[in-house]
Amino acid sequence: MEIIRLRDDYIKLGQALKAAGLVDSGVDAKYAIAKGKVKVNGETASQRGKKLVDGDVVGFEGQTIKIVK
């Protein structure tokens, strides 16, 4: 499980995927989300700009990211 520590109150979903090294670019994040491959807290995500806050968990292709403050 990858841990991303927040510097601010939130991080956007596309940025979190890039920060964790799961995608190479924002475009890759956009396509992964559009294809329904990304889940946030167990639900399929549909917005690249979705704000993730402390405690959120992101799943993508068998990888997990946890957002912590």
Backbone hydrogen bonds, N-H to C=O, Kabsch-Sander energy under -0.5 kcal/mol:
donor,donor_aa,acceptor,acceptor_aa,energy
2,E,64,T,-2.9
4,I,66,K,-2.8
5,R,3,I,-0.5
6,L,68,V,-3.0
11,I,52,L,-1.8
13,L,50,K,-1.9
14,G,48,R,-2.4
16,A,12,K,-2.3
17,L,13,L,-2.3
18,K,14,G,-1.8
19,A,15,Q,-3.0
20,A,16,A,-2.0
21,G,18,K,-1.4
22,L,17,L,-2.1
23,V,17,L,-1.0
29,A,25,S,-1.9
30,K,26,G,-2.5
31,Y,27,V,-2.3
32,A,28,D,-2.3
33,I,29,A,-2.5
34,A,30,K,-2.6
35,K,31,Y,-2.0
36,G,33,I,-1.7
37,K,32,A,-2.4
39,K,59,G,-2.6
40,V,43,E,-3.1
41,N,57,V,-3.5
43,E,40,V,-1.8
45,A,38,V,-3.0
50,K,47,Q,-1.3
52,L,11,I,-3.1
52,L,50,K,-0.5
55,G,67,I,-3.3
56,D,53,V,-2.3
58,V,65,I,-3.0
59,G,39,K,-2.8
60,F,63,Q,-2.4
61,E,37,K,-0.7
63,Q,60,F,-2.2
65,I,58,V,-2.8
66,K,2,E,-3.0
67,I,56,D,-2.7
68,V,4,I,-2.7
68,V,66,K,-0.5
